[in-house]
Amino acid sequence: MTGGPRICDYGDSTYREDFWEGQGRDYEDVVERQVLAQLLPARGQRLLEVGAGFGRITQEYSMYDQVVLLDYSFEQLLYARQRMGDDRFTYVAADAYSMPFCPGAFDCATMIRVIHHFEDVSAVLAQVSACLCDGGKFILEYANKRHLKSMLRYLFGRNIWNPYSLEPIEFLELNFNFHPDYMQAKVTQLGFDIRRVVPASWLRLGLLKKTLPVSVLSGIDSVLQRTGWRLSPSIFLSLQLGDASYDNTAAESRSPLDILRCPRSATALRRDGDVLVSANGIRWGVVDGVYDFRHPLA
Ligand SMILES: C[S@@+](CC[C@H](N)C(=O)[O-])C[C@H]1O[C@@H](n2cnc3c(N)ncnc32)[C@H](O)[C@@H]1O
């Protein structure tokens, strides 16, 4: 135990099979890709996907020359690597509260279906901010506690928690829903400028999903997304850090060592076989093509 914030460890969970594959969530999956397509730029150099999991949506980042998948679950990353290979992708097993990257290494970061596992929102947002360059973009999706269904439930006495109060609600251990004003205050405090707010997944209701085809549901959703009303269960924020246009020499490099650094000592790393060694001798493993920064080697 480090005494830091708790981590929601997916380990070798069956998240892919139990939550996505054949589980009736095609509508949510399509809508999330639809929103990303609207918010991502036409071209980019290096993108960090925080909490990439098994790489469900990583293929949406095809406009980026390099994509770094970061997740605490080594097994999810291994699955992603087996599916997508190493060509444009780098796999990093690490705690997002303690990221192993050089300052300003990325011109974009995304965090989709991830921040609901973080009890210290400011701490993880500060990590994202530190590894983005000036002018960097950040697409953040979060679970909204003040959505239409929770408001109705509250009205009829069916919610034990108040959807209008600002504090996050931990409805299951390490699963939080956030009030839109709370999340917007947090990102603003960290220096992010809110460029767009896209409310999504409006029609997440069993009966609708059973009766209407995904194309109809996602079509209606895209109309509702344009309202900007923060009353849907999922909200995307398109954020920007500063105004500079992207100009980072490290971005030219394809070598992971140019963007990785020791998360404990913040020093540069050199590779020695399957081990990365920091300037002060801390050693990290490279296992099956995944850079493993969860625990240093003995
Ligand atoms: C619900 S999954 C979402 C995966 C992917 N973004 C998607 O939408 O399919 C949440 C992911 O966040 C990762 N995660 C949770 N806490 C983390 C932490 N402290 N550091 C890094 N990853 C974390 C989990 O391992 C898991 O893969």
The ligand as a Tripos MOL2 file, in Angstrom:
@<TRIPOS>MOLECULE
LIG
   27    29     1     0     0
SMALL
NO_CHARGES

@<TRIPOS>ATOM
      1 C1        -14.4300    0.9200  -18.1390 C.3       1 LIG1
      2 S1        -12.8200    0.5940  -18.6890 S.3       1 LIG1
      3 C2        -12.7450    1.5960  -20.1480 C.3       1 LIG1
      4 C3        -11.7420    1.1180  -21.1600 C.3       1 LIG1
      5 C4        -11.7780    1.9260  -22.4840 C.3       1 LIG1
      6 N1        -11.4840    3.3180  -22.2830 N.3       1 LIG1
      7 C5        -13.1070    1.7470  -23.1540 C.2       1 LIG1
      8 O1        -13.8690    2.7280  -23.2140 O.co2     1 LIG1
      9 O2        -13.3930    0.6410  -23.6210 O.co2     1 LIG1
     10 C6        -11.8370    1.4910  -17.5340 C.3       1 LIG1
     11 C7        -10.3350    1.2830  -17.6840 C.3       1 LIG1
     12 O3         -9.6470    2.1850  -16.8110 O.3       1 LIG1
     13 C8         -8.5100    1.5150  -16.2930 C.3       1 LIG1
     14 N2         -8.0890    2.1580  -15.0480 N.ar      1 LIG1
     15 C9         -8.8040    2.2990  -13.9110 C.ar      1 LIG1
     16 N3         -8.0560    2.9130  -12.9750 N.ar      1 LIG1
     17 C10        -6.8440    3.1690  -13.5390 C.ar      1 LIG1
     18 C11        -5.6290    3.7810  -13.0670 C.ar      1 LIG1
     19 N4         -5.5120    4.2740  -11.8230 N.pl3     1 LIG1
     20 N5         -4.6080    3.8810  -13.9300 N.ar      1 LIG1
     21 C12        -4.6910    3.3950  -15.1910 C.ar      1 LIG1
     22 N6         -5.8060    2.7830  -15.6800 N.ar      1 LIG1
     23 C13        -6.8660    2.6890  -14.8630 C.ar      1 LIG1
     24 C14        -8.9890    0.0880  -16.0920 C.3       1 LIG1
     25 O4         -7.9110   -0.8230  -16.0170 O.3       1 LIG1
     26 C15        -9.8840   -0.1240  -17.3150 C.3       1 LIG1
     27 O5         -9.1870   -0.7160  -18.3780 O.3       1 LIG1
@<TRIPOS>BOND
     1     1     2 1
     2     2     3 1
     3     2    10 1
     4     3     4 1
     5     4     5 1
     6     5     6 1
     7     5     7 1
     8     7     8 2
     9     7     9 1
    10    10    11 1
    11    11    12 1
    12    11    26 1
    13    12    13 1
    14    13    14 1
    15    13    24 1
    16    14    15 ar
    17    14    23 ar
    18    15    16 ar
    19    16    17 ar
    20    17    18 ar
    21    17    23 ar
    22    18    19 1
    23    18    20 ar
    24    20    21 ar
    25    21    22 ar
    26    22    23 ar
    27    24    25 1
    28    24    26 1
    29    26    27 1
@<TRIPOS>SUBSTRUCTURE
     1 LIG1         1 GROUP 0 **** ****
